[in-house]
Amino acid sequence: MVPAPRVRSGQTVGIPSGFPCLLLLAMVLAANVASAAIVERVPRVLILYPLDERTPAPVIVGESARNRLLDVTTGKIDLFSEFLDLTRFSDKIHIDRMARYLAAKYVDYRPDVVIAIAEPAANFIVAHRSTIAPNARIVFSGFGSDTAARMKLPSDVVGAFTEFDIAKTLQMARSLQPSARHLFIVGGSSEFDRSWLALARKELALLVKSYETTYLTDLTIDEFVERVARLPSESIVLFLTVSKDSTGRDLIPRDALERIAATASAPIYGPFSTYVGHGIVGGNTVTFESAGLAVADLTADAIGGKVIANVDVPQTYVADARQLKHWDLSESRLPPGTVQSFKEKTLWEEHQRLIIAILVVLALQGLVIGGLLVERRRRHGAEQEARRRLLEVVHLNQSATAGALSASIAHELNQPLGAIRANAEAAEVMIRGKTPDLKLIQQILCDIRDDDQRAEDIIVRLRGLLKKRSEIDWQEFDLKDVIKSSIQILHAEAGRRNITISFSQPVAQLPVRADQVHVQQVILNLATNAMDAMLDAVSTERRLVFQTTLTEGSEVELSISDTGRGIPSGQLARVFDAFYTTKATGTGLGLSIARTIIETYGGKIWADNRADGGAVFRFVLPLAQRG
């Protein structure tokens, strides 16, 4: 389902000219009363989708609105969604049954605002407002002002108008294909499809005189595919909507487009942003993301008790860079401001941050080396001993980190790098073939991009772990995520030592406020110590167990237990002392540093022996306060 077509803007539905001042004042007061009623609780917003969850356009509008509302309210909002499925179940019995169901469902949770996406959802909530959301404001998106005027909406129902300009889409095609002589306009057989065809005949009446124009309609989907596959040269195809073919078969327009475009013999253009990436070169459109943002802003103002009025969602030109290249169309002929998707990035654009970071690191290294040389000449005698001790400590920590993590990082990094190479070789072989499978090559390129992102994430994670910090980076995060990241780092090393790692992930979030890298450092220190303690254990009994618990004092406790040799009872009180160690190559600093970190963030850490053998280290951190 896509928004109803409309070209010219300017007509709005809302407060008519000459609206009495007294009634306007009453509306403002009513809005203030509604706002006051929800001041003591989290506001509730109900999003009504006209179809099911598979239809992309309304889903994109709804998700865009949800994300914006969560952002502007910092998550302090209750969002509800309902899919009315009014295409498959359009009879009055179903609609009345759905209204009764929603009225009963929300009887104790009446929405403060209802967002209606597209005309069917707006008609539904306006008709059943008194039973489902009697005191709610209603905002809409997904159709234009002409449609709103025809619907005769109440004056307090406002929205974000989506006005589409088919002529601008054809003008874009005309600019890209100035020598084209044939124009084919594709539309389906539903009432909605026919409304787009009627609009095209009206709005393109002058432009089509420059072409031999053919309207392809009332065909089966297979006939559409066959006709568009054998069009004459120098043709333009304008794809409107095909939500139903001549047999009455229901279709999702984007899916129908994809089938037709797969074997098309001419470039295809369309008026919807959801068509980009599914076969069109481009078009003039109102993006569904921007429609969602606009209706969310109206909703936020309504929640805040402000007076709201209709707005127009801005139009934009969109294009698919891959289709431009496929049809050998010049990018320079695109309308100014066109947003291109799938455009290949240069090495600088793709890795700008990484390149800058490398250059900065190299520059800093040069400055540090230069500074150390100057300092050595000036203070060689007085600071030689202090520098020697400092270098020893740094060397020990670097050696310990490299020894514990090098196998894990190398193993983890080799996987995406190996996949990138294999995919690149496969693509090279396919390109050399006589009839390369472009879809498969496209999938291979997507896989390469994903594996490259995986490799970059590994490098970024390692840099963040070893990065020197001048101050604490306070942040709120889920402790589960840090535990899972640490386990991923340790996974290869644990496998090499025949150690089984287990972590029963809790369903609830475990939000804490600290420096995420510091907490991960504590977990890695405790885990690597535990793995070292299991060197003498039977390989089949080497287990490293992570477990989290919520305490009654609003704290989260993490325990890391092993099946190693345990800790002598007389040494339990000393294991966190600086320079105390039982390892031949240990520095005695790891557990001391761990205690300092945990106590810095308001927690505590301790060690015990397990009843059935092995040791367990525990630390607690206070839960982050929400709201």
N, C-alpha and C positions, 0 to 999 in steps of 0.2 A: 504494500500500500504506500503510495506517495501522495504528496499534497495535491489538492485540486488546482488546475491551471488557472492562471490569471496574469495579464500582461501589465496594464497600466496601474500605477498606484495613485493615491490621492484621496480615495473615498474611504472613510473610516466609519466604524460602528462604535458608538459610545454615547457621550453626552451631546445631544443635538444643539444646533444654534439656537440661542435664546432660551436655553434651559433655565428655569426659575432659580434665582439665587438661594431661595429658602430650601429647595430640594437639594441643591448642591451642598449647602451647609449640613443638611441632614445626613447626606452620604459621608461627609468628612467625619461627623460625630459618630456615625455607625462604625466607620473604620477604626476610630480611636477606641470605641467600646470593645470591638473585637480584639484589638491589640491588647487592651488591658486584661481581657479574659484569659489570654495565654501567657501573660507575663510570669506567672508563677509555675509554668511547666514548659516542657519542650514542645515546640510547635509541631503539628502533624500535617503532612502533605501527601495526598493520594494522587498517583499518576495513572491515568486511564489510557491504555493502548487499544486501538480499535480492532486489531487483528490478533494473531498469535505471535509467539516470541520468535518465529522464524523470519518474519518480514523485516528487512533491514532498516528501512527509512524511519518508521516510528521508534524502533528500538534505539537507533542512533540519537534521535532527538531526546528520548527519555534518559538515556545514559549520560548524555552531555548535560542535561538539566540536573540530574542527580549529583554529578561530580561538582558542578558549580555550587549547588546548594550546600553540599557538605563542606565545600571550601569556605564560602562566605559566612557560614554559621559555625565554623570550626567543629563540625560534627555534632553540634547540639540541635538535632532535628530528627524526627521520626519520619521515615520515607516508606510509603506503601505503594505497591504496584498491582494492577489488575489488568489482565488481557481479556477483552470482551469477545474476541473471535466472531465479529459481526459479519464476516463474509460467508463463513460456512454455516453460521446459525443466525440468519437474518430475520426469522419470523417473529411476530409479536409475542408469541408464547414464550420463546426463549428470552427475549429482551425483558419481559415482565418478570420472568423467573430469576434472571440475573439481578434485576433491580431489588427484588425481595431478598435475595441472598446477600447482596452487599449491604443493604439496610440492616439486616440482622448481624452481619459480620462486624460492622463498625458502630454498632449501637453504643458501645462503651468507649469508643475511640473515634469520635466524630472528627473528620478532617477540618483543619482550619482553611486550607486551600486545596482545590482540586485542579490538576493540570490535565486538560483534555487534548490529546494529540489527534489531529485530523477531525474532519467534519462528523463522522459517525459517533466518535466518542463525545464530541461537544453536544450533539443532539441528545445523546443518551443522558448525560448528566444534567443538562438543562431540564429535560422532561421529568427526571426523577430526583431532582435536587432536594425536594422537601423531605424525602424519606431517607436518603443516603447521607447528605451533608447539608442539613437545613440552614446552618449559619455560616457556611464556607464561602470564600471568594472563589470564583471560577476564572481561570485563565486558560487560553488555548494557543495552539500553534498547528501549522500544517495546512492552512488554506488562506486565501486572499480576502481582501475587503469586499469584493463583489459577492463572493460566496457568503461571507458573514452578513451582508445586507440582505441577501436572499433568505437566509435562515431566520432573520428577524430576532436576533439574540437580545436578551434583556440588556438594559443600559449598563448594568454593573458587571457584565461579562465582557472582559477585554482580553486582548492577546497580541501575539507577535505575528503579523501578516507575512506570509511567504508568497511573493509575487514573482512569477517566472516569465521570462521574455524569450519566446521561441525565435523571434526574428533575430535577436542578437546571436543565438547559437548558429543560425544559418549564415549570418554575416561573418562569423568566425570561420566557418567552413569555406565561405566564398573567398576570404582573404588567404587561407592556406592553399586553396585549389582554384586559382584564378582562371584556369583554362577548362574547368569542368563544364559539361554541356547537359548532363542528365542529373535529375534530382529524384530520389526515391524516398517517400515518407512512409514509415512503418508504424502501424497501430493495430491493436487487438480488437476483440469483439465485445468486450464488456461495456456496460454503460459508462464506466469511468474512462475506458480507452476511447470510446466514441466522443466523449467530451473533449479530450485532447485533440482528436482528429478535427472536430468542428472548429476548435480554436485555431489550429494550424491553417485550415482553409481560410479563415477570416484574417488572421494576422499576417499570413505570408502571401496574401493575394497579389501584392505588387512585386515582391521578390521572385516568386515562382515564374513570372513571365520571362525571366532571363534563362530559363531551363526547359527542357522537355521533362515535364513533371509527371510522376506516376505515384499514386497512393496504393501501397500494398496493405490490404486489410481484408478481414473475413477469410483468413487462411488458417490451415492447421499449422502447428509449430514446425512440422517437417516441411510443409510447403514454404514457409518463411525461409527456412534454412536453404532449401533448394533454389529459390528465386534470388536471394541475395548472393548466393555462391556463383551465379553466372550473369552478373550485371555487365553492361557494356563499359568500355574504358572511359575514363574521365567522368566518373559518376560520384555523386555525393549521396550518402544515406543518412537520413534524419530519423533516429529511432525515438519514438515517443514513449508509449507504454504498451505492453502486451501482458495484461493480467488474466486474459481468457482468450483461447483461440476459437476458431469457428465451430469446433466440436463441443464447446462448453467446458473444456478442460481448464481448471484453475492453474495459473502459473504465477510465479514471482517474477516481475518484469526483469530484474537483474539477471536471474537465471536464464530467462528466455533470450535476453541479449547475448549472454555468454555463448549459448548454443549457436546463435545466428552468426556472431562475430568470428567464431572458430574457423569458418570456411568462407567468410565474406571475400568478395573480389573487389571491394572498394572501401574507402575509409568511412567509418560510422561516427556520427555525432549524436549527443543526447543532452537533455536539460537537467540531469540529476547528478549530484556529486557521487552517489552510490554506484553509478555506472563506471566511474573511473577505476581502472584496474580489471574491468570485465569486458573490454572490447572497444570502448569508444576512444576517439582521438581527444575529444574534449567538448566543451559547451559553456554556455552562460547559465549560472545556477544560483540558487540559494542553498548553501551547504546546510545539511541537517545538524551538524555540530553547532553552527552559529544560531540556528533556530532554537536549539536547546538552551544555549546560553541566554538568548533574549527572553525566553519564557521563564527561565530560572530567575533572571533579574527582576522581572515583574512579580514573581512569586515572593522573592525576598522583600520587595517593597511592600507587598500586601501584608506579609507577616509583621513587618515593622509598623503597620498602621498608616502607611502613606497612601495618598490618592494616586491611583495608577490609570494609565490611558494606553490606547493601542499604539504599537510601534511597528515599523517596517524592518524586517530583517534584510541587511544589505546583500546585494547581488555581487557575484564575482565570476571571473572566467577561470576555468580549470582545464588542465590538459594532462595527458599521459605521455611522458617523454618516450616511453618504449614504442608507443603507437606512432608518434611522430617519426621516429627512426625507421620503424617497419615500413611505413608508407612513403618514406623519403620526403617528408614535409619540412619546410624550413622553419626553425624555431624563431627566426627573426620576423616572421609574418604573424606571430601571435599577437593578440591585442595587448596593449600595455597593462602591466599588473597581473598577468595570467599566473596562476599558481600551478606549478608543474609537479606532478607526482612521479616517483620512480626514476628520477633523474640521477644518472651516475655521478658520483662525487669524485673529485680529484683526490689525490693522495693527501694533500693539505686539508681539504674539507673533511675527509673521512677520519683523519687521525690528528686533527689540529691540536687538540688538548695533549695528546700523548707526545707529539713532536715538541710542543712548547715545554712540556714537563721535562723531556730529555735534555733539551737545550738549557733549561734552567738548572737542572741537576749538574750538567757538565760545567756550566758557568760557576755554580756554587762550589763544585769540587776544585776548580781552578783557583777560586778565591781562597778557599780553605788551605789548599796546598801552599799557595804563595804566602799566606799569612803565617802558616806554620814554619816555613823556611826563614822568614824574617824574624819570627819569635825565637827560633832556635839559635840564630846568630846572636841575638841580643841577650837571651836568658838561658843559654845552654847550661851553664854551670849551676845556677840557682834552682832551676826547675827540672833538671834532668831526672832526679829521683821521683818527683811527683808525676812527671809525664810518663815515666816507665810504669809506675803503678796503674795510672789511668789506662794506658794502652793494654796492660795485662788484663784489667777488668773488661775493657771493651772486647779484647780478643776472646776472652772466655765466653762472654755472652754471645758474640757473633758465632763462635765455633759451636756452642750449644744449640743455637737457633738453626744454623745451617745443618748440623747433624740430625736434628729432630725433624726438619721440614723439607730438606732438599729432595728426598725420594718422593715425598707426597707431591710437592710442587712440580717436579719433573714429570712424574707419572700423569698428573692431572693436566699439565700443559701439553704433553705429547698427544693426548687423545684428540683435542680439536685440531691441532696442527696436522696430525696424520689424516684426519677426515678432510681437511681443506685440500691437502695434496691429492688425495684419492679422487675427490670430486672434481678438482681442476683437470686432472688427467682424463677423467671420464668425459667431461665437457669438451676437451680438446679433440678426443677421438670422434665424438658425435658431430662436431662442427665440420670435421673433414669429410663426413659422409655426404652423399649426394642429396639426401632429403633429411636434414637434421630435424629432430623432434623438438620444436621450440618450447613446447610446454615442459618437456622433461628437462631441457637445458635451463629453463626459467626456475624449475624446482631445484636443480643442482646449484644455481647461483644463490638461491635463497638459503640452501643448506650451508654454502660457503660463508655467506654473511652471518648466519647464526653461529657457526663454529668460530668465526673470527671474533664475534662478540663474546663467546665463552672464553677464548684465550685472553682477550682484553680484560675481562672481569677477573680472571686469575691473577694477571699481572697487577691490576689495581688493588686486589685484595692483599697481595704480598707487600706491595708498596705501603699500603695503609698500615699493615701489621708492623713493619720495620721502620716506619717514618718517625723521625725524631720530632718531639713536640715541645714547644716552649711554654705551653699552657694547656690546661684541661679543656677539652672540647665537650662541654655538657650537652647531652642530647637524650631524648626519650626514645627507647627502642624496646622491642620484644626480646626478652632473654632467650626465648626458644630459637630465634633466628641466629643469635650469636653461638648458641650451642651447636646448631646444625652446621653453621659455617666452620666451626672448630673441628667437628667430626669429619667434615669433608677434607680439611687439611690433613688430619691425622690418618685418614682411611688407608692410604697406600702404605704408610709406615706400619700401621697395625697389621695389615695383611702380610707384610714381609715377616713380621714376628709371630704370625699365627695367633693373633689376638682378636677376639670377637668383641665388637663394640655394639652396645645396645642402648637405645634411648626411647622410652615410652613417652611420646609427645602428648602433653595435655591438650585438651580441647580449648580451654580458655587461654586468652592472652596473658602474658606475664610482663607487663610494662614496668621498666625500671628507668631511673634517670642517673646517668653516669657517662663516662667516656667509653664508648663501645670498644675501642681498640684496647684500652686498659683491661676491661673485663675479659676480653678474649685472651689477652696475655696471661691472666690468672688461670683461665681454663686450660690453656695449652701447657702452662708450667705444671699444673697438678696432673694433667693427663700423661704428659711425657714422663714425669716421676713415677706414676703408677705403672706405665709400660716397662720402665726400667726395673721396677720391683718384681716383675713377673718373669724375668729372664730365667730364673731357676725353676719355675713352675712347669708342670707337664703341659705340653703344647695344646692338648685337647681341653685343658681346664683354664686357659688364659682368657679371662673375661674382664672387660672394662665397661662398667655400667654407669650411665648418666641418669639421674632421677631428680625431678623437681617436685616441690611440695609447697603449697600455700599455708603459711602459719596463721594462727589466730591474731597475731599482732600486725596484720597487714604487711607481711614480709613474704618474700619468695626464697625458698631454700633450695640450693643445688648441691647434690651429693655426687661424688665421683669415687667409685669403689673399685677395688681390684682383687684379684685372687693370688696375690704375691705372698711374700714372706712376712708381711706385717711390720709393725714398729715395736721395738722393745718397750715394755711398759714404762721403764725408767726414763725413756727419752722422749715420750709424748709431749712433755712440757717444753722441750728444747728445739723441736724441729723447725720452729719459725724464727729462731734466733739467727742473727746475721753471722755468716761464715761457719755455721754448723752444718756439716754434711756427713753422710755415711758412704758417699761415692768416692772412688779413688780419683776420679777426674772432676769431681764436683767443685763448684765455687762456694756453695753455702749461701748464695744470694737469692736463688729463685723463690723459695718459700717466704723469705723475709720481705722481698719485694711484693709478693702476692698479699701478705698481711697488710702492708702499707697501703696498697691500692684499695683493698676491700674496706679498710677502716676510713679511708679518705671519703668514701661514698656512703658513710653511715652504716656499714655492715660489720660483721664479725666472721672470723674463720677459725676452724679448729679441726683436729684430727682424732680419730679413734681407730681401734682394731675391731674387725668384724668377728662375730662369734664363731663363724665357720671358716676362719682364715682370711688373711689379707687385711688391707687397710681401707679406710674410707675418710676422705677429706670433704668437709662441708663448709659452705659459706652462705650467709644470708644477706640480702639487700632489701631495703624498703621498697615497696611498690610505689610507682609514680602516682601522684594524686591527680585524678581526672576531674574536670569540671571546675 
